[in-house]
Amino acid sequence: MVVDAMKPHVVVLPSPGMGHVTPMLELAKRLVLHHNCHVTFLHISTQASVNEIRMLHSSFNHLPPGLNVVDLPPADVSAIISDDTSVFSHLCIIVRESLRCLKDTLLDMQNPQAFITDLFSTQTLDICRDLSIHSYILCTTSALFLAFSFFDCRETQRDVSVEFLHLPGCAPLRTEDVPPLLNNGDNEWFSYHICRLPMADGIFINTWEDLEPVPIRAIREHPFYKQIHTPLVYSIGPLVKETEPVTQTGEECLAWLDKQPAESVLFVALGSGGHLCAEQLTELAWGLELSRKRFLWMVRTPTKVNTGMKSFFDVGVDVNDPKSYLPKGFMERTKELGMVVPSWVPQMLVLRHHSTGAFLSHCGWNSVLESVSHGVPMITWPLYADQMLNATMIAEDIGVAIKPAVEAGRRVIGRKEIERVVRAVMEGEEGKAMRGRANDLKESALKAINFGGTSFEALADVANQWKVLI
């Protein structure tokens, strides 16, 4: 690998999972294209999903000159991970074992000027300190989740009986909206990584000043965060895909959208691994049918419980027959209105399409940013982790989403409620207001990342610091 000695050499390394890999790759591209850096993208290849590999190594993915992808050797974790290991602990163990070769890898690169990783690969901070490499964290979640994480990992015991959690410098959070208490193993991993963040030289957040002014200001200025020596925070988002590979199925989806009226289609997708239980899947299908609104639905086989974690390590391999689990006759009755896709779709291109009018989403942070960046209002359908927090924030604070409610005594969202929120976002005054707010934020996001914008200048400031180190 040849590195231009006149440019700062930056190494980036995300944790496994599309939610981490995608924004890190977009950050790498920006550093190369707009800030005159050479970037090495280190990929943790152990148990990498099909979509991760496709994104990083597909011939469709035209990486700019000066950005090189390097796979770290796969680690043998078979004796450490069992069927009982939670997904989060599974991820953290893969990271730990894969990073055993990192110090030698960096030495072979003759010590780059900077290293960027994410919230759950903080073992790298020790290695960078030993090698005198400036280290940074990319927070791939919201600024609000980062503020919560700093606060929560220092609480010895969270009181789940109270209605609100009072986060320093932020509006109170409903206890039901914050990420649930983790099991002991997961909680140890979470606290381990979050409490080590002050070791970094800076924290990049995938957001922008206009989207989350209150939590950003709290992290920077509130005495609580100052006393725990929070590093300098740079809001550099939104980091969203500008291009993505399109499969034959994706081409069919886009061709179908081309035939639909402007802003008439509800896009339904629950993330890279989102699955619903059979009862909830049935109610969602009936709700879509009753609404009589056009829809493009990326479906997956049902599970025993609603979860976004089932497919974390095998994203992109779920191909199935929707007729085997959707209500009998559903696809025939809705064939003039909807398109059902049992595989991956090009989400960014769908959200950008003029026919897309709203997005029913699990509210993963990447999906939130993609939706808002394209001016598309949302129906929230959070499944796990930070998604409940995101859902409430975009509905109640930012005003670009509507939250369906679960009827008292039921464990799933009913078809009439789904019909109601679909109609509200697609045709009602509430939907028009959300669409207007989303379009305002679309313009704000574009302004932030363009030359002279707050996110562009924040990243430029750090890149200029690196250039002094050459």
TORMARDO-606692 format. One record per residue (C-alpha): residue number from 0; residue in one letter; chain; y, x, z. Coordinates in steps of 0.1 Angstrom, whole numbers, plus 5000, padded with zeros to 4 digits. Layout:
REM residues N
[node NUM, "A", "A", [Y, X, Z]]
...
END
This chain:
REM residues 470
[node 0, "M", "A", [5000, 5000, 5000]]
[node 1, "V", "A", [5034, 5014, 4989]]
[node 2, "V", "A", [5064, 5006, 5011]]
[node 3, "D", "A", [5099, 5011, 4999]]
[node 4, "A", "A", [5115, 5036, 5023]]
[node 5, "M", "A", [5149, 5021, 5017]]
[node 6, "K", "A", [5140, 4987, 5030]]
[node 7, "P", "A", [5129, 4977, 5065]]
[node 8, "H", "A", [5092, 4972, 5068]]
[node 9, "V", "A", [5083, 4941, 5087]]
[node 10, "V", "A", [5048, 4931, 5097]]
[node 11, "V", "A", [5041, 4894, 5104]]
[node 12, "L", "A", [5009, 4880, 5120]]
[node 13, "P", "A", [5003, 4843, 5127]]
[node 14, "S", "A", [4976, 4827, 5148]]
[node 15, "P", "A", [4949, 4808, 5130]]
[node 16, "G", "A", [4957, 4774, 5116]]
[node 17, "M", "A", [4979, 4759, 5089]]
[node 18, "G", "A", [5006, 4750, 5114]]
[node 19, "H", "A", [5011, 4787, 5121]]
[node 20, "V", "A", [5003, 4803, 5088]]
[node 21, "T", "A", [5026, 4781, 5067]]
[node 22, "P", "A", [5059, 4787, 5084]]
[node 23, "M", "A", [5051, 4824, 5089]]
[node 24, "L", "A", [5044, 4828, 5052]]
[node 25, "E", "A", [5077, 4810, 5044]]
[node 26, "L", "A", [5095, 4834, 5068]]
[node 27, "A", "A", [5079, 4863, 5051]]
[node 28, "K", "A", [5091, 4851, 5017]]
[node 29, "R", "A", [5127, 4847, 5029]]
[node 30, "L", "A", [5128, 4882, 5044]]
[node 31, "V", "A", [5117, 4896, 5010]]
[node 32, "L", "A", [5137, 4874, 4987]]
[node 33, "H", "A", [5170, 4870, 5006]]
[node 34, "H", "A", [5172, 4899, 5032]]
[node 35, "N", "A", [5159, 4929, 5013]]
[node 36, "C", "A", [5128, 4936, 5035]]
[node 37, "H", "A", [5093, 4947, 5027]]
[node 38, "V", "A", [5068, 4925, 5044]]
[node 39, "T", "A", [5031, 4929, 5053]]
[node 40, "F", "A", [5014, 4897, 5061]]
[node 41, "L", "A", [4984, 4903, 5084]]
[node 42, "H", "A", [4959, 4874, 5082]]
[node 43, "I", "A", [4933, 4868, 5109]]
[node 44, "S", "A", [4903, 4861, 5087]]
[node 45, "T", "A", [4878, 4852, 5114]]
[node 46, "Q", "A", [4867, 4817, 5108]]
[node 47, "A", "A", [4897, 4811, 5085]]
[node 48, "S", "A", [4898, 4776, 5070]]
[node 49, "V", "A", [4894, 4769, 5033]]
[node 50, "N", "A", [4931, 4759, 5030]]
[node 51, "E", "A", [4943, 4791, 5047]]
[node 52, "I", "A", [4924, 4813, 5023]]
[node 53, "R", "A", [4936, 4792, 4994]]
[node 54, "M", "A", [4972, 4794, 5004]]
[node 55, "L", "A", [4972, 4832, 5009]]
[node 56, "H", "A", [4949, 4843, 4981]]
[node 57, "S", "A", [4949, 4816, 4954]]
[node 58, "S", "A", [4961, 4827, 4919]]
[node 59, "F", "A", [4984, 4797, 4922]]
[node 60, "N", "A", [5003, 4814, 4950]]
[node 61, "H", "A", [5028, 4837, 4933]]
[node 62, "L", "A", [5039, 4859, 4961]]
[node 63, "P", "A", [5071, 4879, 4955]]
[node 64, "P", "A", [5070, 4916, 4949]]
[node 65, "G", "A", [5073, 4933, 4983]]
[node 66, "L", "A", [5051, 4908, 5001]]
[node 67, "N", "A", [5015, 4920, 5007]]
[node 68, "V", "A", [4987, 4900, 5023]]
[node 69, "V", "A", [4962, 4920, 5043]]
[node 70, "D", "A", [4931, 4905, 5059]]
[node 71, "L", "A", [4922, 4918, 5093]]
[node 72, "P", "A", [4884, 4925, 5095]]
[node 73, "P", "A", [4865, 4895, 5108]]
[node 74, "A", "A", [4855, 4897, 5144]]
[node 75, "D", "A", [4821, 4886, 5157]]
[node 76, "V", "A", [4827, 4859, 5183]]
[node 77, "S", "A", [4793, 4843, 5182]]
[node 78, "A", "A", [4784, 4855, 5216]]
[node 79, "I", "A", [4817, 4844, 5232]]
[node 80, "I", "A", [4823, 4810, 5217]]
[node 81, "S", "A", [4800, 4780, 5223]]
[node 82, "D", "A", [4800, 4744, 5213]]
[node 83, "D", "A", [4816, 4736, 5246]]
[node 84, "T", "A", [4846, 4759, 5240]]
[node 85, "S", "A", [4878, 4739, 5234]]
[node 86, "V", "A", [4897, 4743, 5202]]
[node 87, "F", "A", [4927, 4760, 5219]]
[node 88, "S", "A", [4905, 4784, 5238]]
[node 89, "H", "A", [4885, 4790, 5206]]
[node 90, "L", "A", [4917, 4799, 5188]]
[node 91, "C", "A", [4929, 4822, 5216]]
[node 92, "I", "A", [4895, 4841, 5217]]
[node 93, "I", "A", [4896, 4846, 5179]]
[node 94, "V", "A", [4930, 4861, 5182]]
[node 95, "R", "A", [4921, 4884, 5211]]
[node 96, "E", "A", [4890, 4897, 5193]]
[node 97, "S", "A", [4907, 4901, 5159]]
[node 98, "L", "A", [4936, 4921, 5174]]
[node 99, "R", "A", [4914, 4949, 5187]]
[node 100, "C", "A", [4920, 4968, 5154]]
[node 101, "L", "A", [4958, 4961, 5153]]
[node 102, "K", "A", [4970, 4993, 5169]]
[node 103, "D", "A", [4952, 5015, 5144]]
[node 104, "T", "A", [4964, 4992, 5116]]
[node 105, "L", "A", [5000, 4997, 5126]]
[node 106, "L", "A", [4996, 5034, 5130]]
[node 107, "D", "A", [4982, 5036, 5094]]
[node 108, "M", "A", [5015, 5019, 5083]]
[node 109, "Q", "A", [5035, 5046, 5100]]
[node 110, "N", "A", [5051, 5023, 5125]]
[node 111, "P", "A", [5071, 4995, 5107]]
[node 112, "Q", "A", [5106, 4986, 5119]]
[node 113, "A", "A", [5097, 4952, 5132]]
[node 114, "F", "A", [5067, 4929, 5140]]
[node 115, "I", "A", [5068, 4891, 5141]]
[node 116, "T", "A", [5040, 4870, 5156]]
[node 117, "D", "A", [5038, 4835, 5171]]
[node 118, "L", "A", [5034, 4819, 5205]]
[node 119, "F", "A", [4997, 4824, 5208]]
[node 120, "S", "A", [4993, 4860, 5197]]
[node 121, "T", "A", [5013, 4877, 5224]]
[node 122, "Q", "A", [4988, 4906, 5229]]
[node 123, "T", "A", [5007, 4921, 5200]]
[node 124, "L", "A", [5038, 4926, 5223]]
[node 125, "D", "A", [5020, 4953, 5243]]
[node 126, "I", "A", [5009, 4971, 5212]]
[node 127, "C", "A", [5044, 4970, 5198]]
[node 128, "R", "A", [5059, 4983, 5230]]
[node 129, "D", "A", [5034, 5012, 5230]]
[node 130, "L", "A", [5044, 5021, 5194]]
[node 131, "S", "A", [5081, 5015, 5199]]
[node 132, "I", "A", [5082, 4987, 5173]]
[node 133, "H", "A", [5107, 4959, 5177]]
[node 134, "S", "A", [5088, 4927, 5184]]
[node 135, "Y", "A", [5097, 4891, 5178]]
[node 136, "I", "A", [5081, 4857, 5183]]
[node 137, "L", "A", [5083, 4829, 5157]]
[node 138, "C", "A", [5082, 4795, 5176]]
[node 139, "T", "A", [5064, 4773, 5151]]
[node 140, "T", "A", [5072, 4742, 5172]]
[node 141, "S", "A", [5105, 4725, 5181]]
[node 142, "A", "A", [5131, 4740, 5203]]
[node 143, "L", "A", [5124, 4711, 5227]]
[node 144, "F", "A", [5088, 4721, 5230]]
[node 145, "L", "A", [5098, 4758, 5236]]
[node 146, "A", "A", [5121, 4747, 5264]]
[node 147, "F", "A", [5093, 4726, 5279]]
[node 148, "S", "A", [5068, 4754, 5276]]
[node 149, "F", "A", [5091, 4779, 5295]]
[node 150, "F", "A", [5096, 4753, 5322]]
[node 151, "D", "A", [5060, 4740, 5324]]
[node 152, "C", "A", [5043, 4774, 5327]]
[node 153, "R", "A", [5064, 4782, 5358]]
[node 154, "E", "A", [5056, 4749, 5375]]
[node 155, "T", "A", [5027, 4754, 5399]]
[node 156, "Q", "A", [5017, 4717, 5397]]
[node 157, "R", "A", [5030, 4690, 5374]]
[node 158, "D", "A", [5035, 4656, 5391]]
[node 159, "V", "A", [5019, 4631, 5367]]
[node 160, "S", "A", [5029, 4602, 5389]]
[node 161, "V", "A", [5066, 4604, 5380]]
[node 162, "E", "A", [5080, 4586, 5350]]
[node 163, "F", "A", [5103, 4613, 5338]]
[node 164, "L", "A", [5102, 4651, 5337]]
[node 165, "H", "A", [5136, 4667, 5342]]
[node 166, "L", "A", [5138, 4696, 5318]]
[node 167, "P", "A", [5168, 4720, 5326]]
[node 168, "G", "A", [5197, 4713, 5303]]
[node 169, "C", "A", [5179, 4686, 5283]]
[node 170, "A", "A", [5176, 4648, 5285]]
[node 171, "P", "A", [5147, 4636, 5308]]
[node 172, "L", "A", [5113, 4635, 5291]]
[node 173, "R", "A", [5089, 4606, 5297]]
[node 174, "T", "A", [5058, 4621, 5313]]
[node 175, "E", "A", [5036, 4602, 5288]]
[node 176, "D", "A", [5053, 4621, 5259]]
[node 177, "V", "A", [5049, 4656, 5271]]
[node 178, "P", "A", [5017, 4675, 5261]]
[node 179, "P", "A", [4988, 4665, 5285]]
[node 180, "L", "A", [4976, 4687, 5312]]
[node 181, "L", "A", [4951, 4711, 5298]]
[node 182, "N", "A", [4917, 4720, 5312]]
[node 183, "N", "A", [4916, 4751, 5334]]
[node 184, "G", "A", [4906, 4775, 5306]]
[node 185, "D", "A", [4932, 4762, 5282]]
[node 186, "N", "A", [4959, 4762, 5308]]
[node 187, "E", "A", [4953, 4798, 5317]]
[node 188, "W", "A", [4956, 4808, 5280]]
[node 189, "F", "A", [4988, 4787, 5276]]
[node 190, "S", "A", [5005, 4802, 5306]]
[node 191, "Y", "A", [4994, 4837, 5297]]
[node 192, "H", "A", [5011, 4836, 5263]]
[node 193, "I", "A", [5042, 4816, 5273]]
[node 194, "C", "A", [5050, 4837, 5304]]
[node 195, "R", "A", [5048, 4869, 5282]]
[node 196, "L", "A", [5075, 4858, 5258]]
[node 197, "P", "A", [5103, 4876, 5277]]
[node 198, "M", "A", [5086, 4908, 5265]]
[node 199, "A", "A", [5098, 4901, 5229]]
[node 200, "D", "A", [5131, 4914, 5215]]
[node 201, "G", "A", [5140, 4880, 5202]]
[node 202, "I", "A", [5126, 4845, 5194]]
[node 203, "F", "A", [5129, 4828, 5161]]
[node 204, "I", "A", [5127, 4790, 5162]]
[node 205, "N", "A", [5117, 4769, 5132]]
[node 206, "T", "A", [5146, 4745, 5135]]
[node 207, "W", "A", [5183, 4744, 5129]]
[node 208, "E", "A", [5215, 4739, 5150]]
[node 209, "D", "A", [5223, 4704, 5137]]
[node 210, "L", "A", [5188, 4691, 5143]]
[node 211, "E", "A", [5183, 4702, 5179]]
[node 212, "P", "A", [5216, 4712, 5194]]
[node 213, "V", "A", [5208, 4702, 5230]]
[node 214, "P", "A", [5175, 4721, 5236]]
[node 215, "I", "A", [5188, 4751, 5216]]
[node 216, "R", "A", [5219, 4753, 5238]]
[node 217, "A", "A", [5198, 4748, 5270]]
[node 218, "I", "A", [5176, 4778, 5262]]
[node 219, "R", "A", [5206, 4800, 5254]]
[node 220, "E", "A", [5229, 4790, 5282]]
[node 221, "H", "A", [5212, 4772, 5311]]
[node 222, "P", "A", [5208, 4793, 5343]]
[node 223, "F", "A", [5171, 4785, 5345]]
[node 224, "Y", "A", [5163, 4802, 5312]]
[node 225, "K", "A", [5187, 4830, 5319]]
[node 226, "Q", "A", [5169, 4839, 5352]]
[node 227, "I", "A", [5135, 4842, 5334]]
[node 228, "H", "A", [5151, 4866, 5310]]
[node 229, "T", "A", [5146, 4845, 5279]]
[node 230, "P", "A", [5151, 4867, 5248]]
[node 231, "L", "A", [5179, 4860, 5223]]
[node 232, "V", "A", [5171, 4829, 5203]]
[node 233, "Y", "A", [5177, 4826, 5166]]
[node 234, "S", "A", [5173, 4792, 5149]]
[node 235, "I", "A", [5163, 4800, 5113]]
[node 236, "G", "A", [5147, 4768, 5100]]
[node 237, "P", "A", [5137, 4747, 5084]]
[node 238, "L", "A", [5108, 4770, 5071]]
[node 239, "V", "A", [5091, 4746, 5047]]
[node 240, "K", "A", [5071, 4752, 5015]]
[node 241, "E", "A", [5091, 4753, 4983]]
[node 242, "T", "A", [5059, 4755, 4961]]
[node 243, "E", "A", [5023, 4748, 4967]]
[node 244, "P", "A", [4991, 4749, 4946]]
[node 245, "V", "A", [4981, 4716, 4929]]
[node 246, "T", "A", [4945, 4707, 4924]]
[node 247, "Q", "A", [4932, 4681, 4900]]
[node 248, "T", "A", [4933, 4655, 4927]]
[node 249, "G", "A", [4969, 4664, 4935]]
[node 250, "E", "A", [4978, 4661, 4898]]
[node 251, "E", "A", [4963, 4626, 4899]]
[node 252, "C", "A", [4984, 4617, 4929]]
[node 253, "L", "A", [5016, 4629, 4914]]
[node 254, "A", "A", [5008, 4611, 4881]]
[node 255, "W", "A", [5002, 4578, 4901]]
[node 256, "L", "A", [5035, 4583, 4919]]
[node 257, "D", "A", [5053, 4588, 4886]]
[node 258, "K", "A", [5045, 4552, 4878]]
[node 259, "Q", "A", [5059, 4537, 4910]]
[node 260, "P", "A", [5094, 4525, 4916]]
[node 261, "A", "A", [5119, 4547, 4935]]
[node 262, "E", "A", [5113, 4549, 4973]]
[node 263, "S", "A", [5086, 4522, 4971]]
[node 264, "V", "A", [5055, 4542, 4984]]
[node 265, "L", "A", [5044, 4548, 5020]]
[node 266, "F", "A", [5027, 4582, 5022]]
[node 267, "V", "A", [5000, 4582, 5049]]
[node 268, "A", "A", [4986, 4615, 5061]]
[node 269, "L", "A", [4976, 4627, 5095]]
[node 270, "G", "A", [4978, 4665, 5091]]
[node 271, "S", "A", [4954, 4692, 5082]]
[node 272, "G", "A", [4927, 4680, 5106]]
[node 273, "G", "A", [4937, 4645, 5117]]
[node 274, "H", "A", [4909, 4619, 5122]]
[node 275, "L", "A", [4909, 4583, 5135]]
[node 276, "C", "A", [4881, 4564, 5152]]
[node 277, "A", "A", [4864, 4537, 5131]]
[node 278, "E", "A", [4882, 4508, 5149]]
[node 279, "Q", "A", [4917, 4524, 5144]]
[node 280, "L", "A", [4909, 4532, 5108]]
[node 281, "T", "A", [4900, 4496, 5101]]
[node 282, "E", "A", [4932, 4483, 5118]]
[node 283, "L", "A", [4953, 4508, 5097]]
[node 284, "A", "A", [4936, 4496, 5065]]
[node 285, "W", "A", [4943, 4460, 5073]]
[node 286, "G", "A", [4978, 4467, 5083]]
[node 287, "L", "A", [4985, 4484, 5050]]
[node 288, "E", "A", [4970, 4456, 5031]]
[node 289, "L", "A", [4989, 4429, 5050]]
[node 290, "S", "A", [5022, 4447, 5045]]
[node 291, "R", "A", [5018, 4444, 5007]]
[node 292, "K", "A", [5037, 4477, 5003]]
[node 293, "R", "A", [5026, 4505, 4980]]
[node 294, "F", "A", [5008, 4533, 4997]]
[node 295, "L", "A", [4993, 4567, 4991]]
[node 296, "W", "A", [4967, 4573, 5018]]
[node 297, "M", "A", [4949, 4606, 5025]]
[node 298, "V", "A", [4919, 4594, 5045]]
[node 299, "R", "A", [4891, 4612, 5064]]
[node 300, "T", "A", [4858, 4601, 5078]]
[node 301, "P", "A", [4862, 4584, 5112]]
[node 302, "T", "A", [4852, 4599, 5145]]
[node 303, "K", "A", [4844, 4585, 5180]]
[node 304, "V", "A", [4880, 4591, 5192]]
[node 305, "N", "A", [4914, 4596, 5175]]
[node 306, "T", "A", [4919, 4633, 5172]]
[node 307, "G", "A", [4938, 4659, 5153]]
[node 308, "M", "A", [4915, 4687, 5163]]
[node 309, "K", "A", [4881, 4679, 5148]]
[node 310, "S", "A", [4887, 4699, 5115]]
[node 311, "F", "A", [4909, 4727, 5129]]
[node 312, "F", "A", [4886, 4754, 5117]]
[node 313, "D", "A", [4873, 4737, 5085]]
[node 314, "V", "A", [4905, 4723, 5069]]
[node 315, "G", "A", [4900, 4715, 5033]]
[node 316, "V", "A", [4862, 4709, 5032]]
[node 317, "D", "A", [4862, 4672, 5041]]
[node 318, "V", "A", [4852, 4653, 5010]]
[node 319, "N", "A", [4839, 4618, 5016]]
[node 320, "D", "A", [4834, 4583, 5002]]
[node 321, "P", "A", [4861, 4560, 5016]]
[node 322, "K", "A", [4841, 4529, 5006]]
[node 323, "S", "A", [4815, 4538, 5032]]
[node 324, "Y", "A", [4839, 4533, 5061]]
[node 325, "L", "A", [4870, 4513, 5050]]
[node 326, "P", "A", [4869, 4475, 5053]]
[node 327, "K", "A", [4846, 4459, 5027]]
[node 328, "G", "A", [4866, 4451, 4995]]
[node 329, "F", "A", [4897, 4470, 5007]]
[node 330, "M", "A", [4900, 4493, 4978]]
[node 331, "E", "A", [4894, 4466, 4953]]
[node 332, "R", "A", [4919, 4442, 4969]]
[node 333, "T", "A", [4946, 4469, 4971]]
[node 334, "K", "A", [4940, 4487, 4938]]
[node 335, "E", "A", [4973, 4475, 4923]]
[node 336, "L", "A", [4993, 4486, 4953]]
[node 337, "G", "A", [4977, 4517, 4967]]
[node 338, "M", "A", [4959, 4550, 4961]]
[node 339, "V", "A", [4932, 4563, 4985]]
[node 340, "V", "A", [4925, 4600, 4984]]
[node 341, "P", "A", [4896, 4614, 5004]]
[node 342, "S", "A", [4907, 4651, 5001]]
[node 343, "W", "A", [4937, 4673, 5004]]
[node 344, "V", "A", [4970, 4663, 4987]]
[node 345, "P", "A", [5001, 4684, 4980]]
[node 346, "Q", "A", [5021, 4670, 5009]]
[node 347, "M", "A", [5054, 4688, 5001]]
[node 348, "L", "A", [5054, 4676, 4965]]
[node 349, "V", "A", [5046, 4640, 4975]]
[node 350, "L", "A", [5075, 4640, 5000]]
[node 351, "R", "A", [5098, 4654, 4974]]
[node 352, "H", "A", [5088, 4627, 4948]]
[node 353, "H", "A", [5114, 4601, 4941]]
[node 354, "S", "A", [5088, 4573, 4946]]
[node 355, "T", "A", [5081, 4582, 4982]]
[node 356, "G", "A", [5100, 4559, 5006]]
[node 357, "A", "A", [5085, 4568, 5040]]
[node 358, "F", "A", [5058, 4589, 5057]]
[node 359, "L", "A", [5033, 4577, 5083]]
[node 360, "S", "A", [5026, 4611, 5100]]
[node 361, "H", "A", [5009, 4627, 5130]]
[node 362, "C", "A", [5042, 4643, 5137]]
[node 363, "G", "A", [5031, 4679, 5136]]
[node 364, "W", "A", [5063, 4700, 5135]]
[node 365, "N", "A", [5057, 4713, 5099]]
[node 366, "S", "A", [5053, 4677, 5087]]
[node 367, "V", "A", [5084, 4666, 5106]]
[node 368, "L", "A", [5105, 4693, 5090]]
[node 369, "E", "A", [5091, 4687, 5055]]
[node 370, "S", "A", [5098, 4649, 5058]]
[node 371, "V", "A", [5133, 4654, 5072]]
[node 372, "S", "A", [5141, 4682, 5047]]
[node 373, "H", "A", [5134, 4657, 5019]]
[node 374, "G", "A", [5152, 4628, 5034]]
[node 375, "V", "A", [5121, 4607, 5041]]
[node 376, "P", "A", [5120, 4585, 5072]]
[node 377, "M", "A", [5088, 4583, 5092]]
[node 378, "I", "A", [5064, 4561, 5111]]
[node 379, "T", "A", [5050, 4581, 5140]]
[node 380, "W", "A", [5013, 4585, 5147]]
[node 381, "P", "A", [5009, 4614, 5171]]
[node 382, "L", "A", [4974, 4626, 5180]]
[node 383, "Y", "A", [4975, 4656, 5203]]
[node 384, "A", "A", [4995, 4687, 5215]]
[node 385, "D", "A", [5033, 4686, 5209]]
[node 386, "Q", "A", [5031, 4656, 5186]]
[node 387, "M", "A", [5039, 4629, 5212]]
[node 388, "L", "A", [5070, 4649, 5221]]
[node 389, "N", "A", [5080, 4652, 5185]]
[node 390, "A", "A", [5074, 4616, 5178]]
[node 391, "T", "A", [5097, 4604, 5206]]
[node 392, "M", "A", [5124, 4629, 5197]]
[node 393, "I", "A", [5126, 4620, 5160]]
[node 394, "A", "A", [5125, 4582, 5168]]
[node 395, "E", "A", [5148, 4580, 5198]]
[node 396, "D", "A", [5171, 4611, 5196]]
[node 397, "I", "A", [5173, 4620, 5160]]
[node 398, "G", "A", [5169, 4585, 5146]]
[node 399, "V", "A", [5147, 4591, 5115]]
[node 400, "A", "A", [5115, 4574, 5127]]
[node 401, "I", "A", [5099, 4542, 5141]]
[node 402, "K", "A", [5072, 4542, 5167]]
[node 403, "P", "A", [5044, 4516, 5166]]
[node 404, "A", "A", [5032, 4502, 5199]]
[node 405, "V", "A", [4998, 4497, 5213]]
[node 406, "E", "A", [4993, 4461, 5225]]
[node 407, "A", "A", [4986, 4457, 5262]]
[node 408, "G", "A", [4948, 4459, 5269]]
[node 409, "R", "A", [4940, 4475, 5236]]
[node 410, "R", "A", [4931, 4512, 5229]]
[node 411, "V", "A", [4943, 4512, 5192]]
[node 412, "I", "A", [4973, 4500, 5173]]
[node 413, "G", "A", [4967, 4466, 5158]]
[node 414, "R", "A", [4970, 4455, 5122]]
[node 415, "K", "A", [5000, 4432, 5128]]
[node 416, "E", "A", [5020, 4459, 5145]]
[node 417, "I", "A", [5012, 4483, 5116]]
[node 418, "E", "A", [5023, 4456, 5092]]
[node 419, "R", "A", [5055, 4452, 5112]]
[node 420, "V", "A", [5065, 4489, 5112]]
[node 421, "V", "A", [5056, 4494, 5076]]
[node 422, "R", "A", [5078, 4465, 5065]]
[node 423, "A", "A", [5106, 4477, 5089]]
[node 424, "V", "A", [5107, 4512, 5075]]
[node 425, "M", "A", [5102, 4502, 5038]]
[node 426, "E", "A", [5125, 4471, 5035]]
[node 427, "G", "A", [5144, 4464, 5067]]
[node 428, "E", "A", [5179, 4473, 5079]]
[node 429, "E", "A", [5163, 4496, 5104]]
[node 430, "G", "A", [5146, 4515, 5076]]
[node 431, "K", "A", [5178, 4518, 5057]]
[node 432, "A", "A", [5195, 4533, 5087]]
[node 433, "M", "A", [5167, 4558, 5092]]
[node 434, "R", "A", [5168, 4567, 5055]]
[node 435, "G", "A", [5205, 4573, 5057]]
[node 436, "R", "A", [5201, 4595, 5087]]
[node 437, "A", "A", [5173, 4614, 5070]]
[node 438, "N", "A", [5194, 4620, 5039]]
[node 439, "D", "A", [5222, 4634, 5061]]
[node 440, "L", "A", [5198, 4658, 5077]]
[node 441, "K", "A", [5184, 4668, 5043]]
[node 442, "E", "A", [5219, 4679, 5033]]
[node 443, "S", "A", [5223, 4696, 5067]]
[node 444, "A", "A", [5190, 4715, 5064]]
[node 445, "L", "A", [5199, 4727, 5029]]
[node 446, "K", "A", [5233, 4739, 5041]]
[node 447, "A", "A", [5217, 4757, 5071]]
[node 448, "I", "A", [5193, 4778, 5050]]
[node 449, "N", "A", [5217, 4786, 5021]]
[node 450, "F", "A", [5239, 4817, 5021]]
[node 451, "G", "A", [5265, 4813, 5048]]
[node 452, "G", "A", [5246, 4787, 5067]]
[node 453, "T", "A", [5237, 4790, 5103]]
[node 454, "S", "A", [5200, 4797, 5097]]
[node 455, "F", "A", [5206, 4821, 5069]]
[node 456, "E", "A", [5231, 4841, 5089]]
[node 457, "A", "A", [5210, 4842, 5120]]
[node 458, "L", "A", [5181, 4858, 5101]]
[node 459, "A", "A", [5205, 4881, 5082]]
[node 460, "D", "A", [5219, 4893, 5115]]
[node 461, "V", "A", [5185, 4904, 5127]]
[node 462, "A", "A", [5175, 4919, 5093]]
[node 463, "N", "A", [5207, 4940, 5094]]
[node 464, "Q", "A", [5197, 4953, 5128]]
[node 465, "W", "A", [5163, 4964, 5113]]
[node 466, "K", "A", [5181, 4982, 5085]]
[node 467, "V", "A", [5198, 5005, 5110]]
[node 468, "L", "A", [5164, 5016, 5122]]
[node 469, "I", "A", [5152, 5030, 5088]]
END
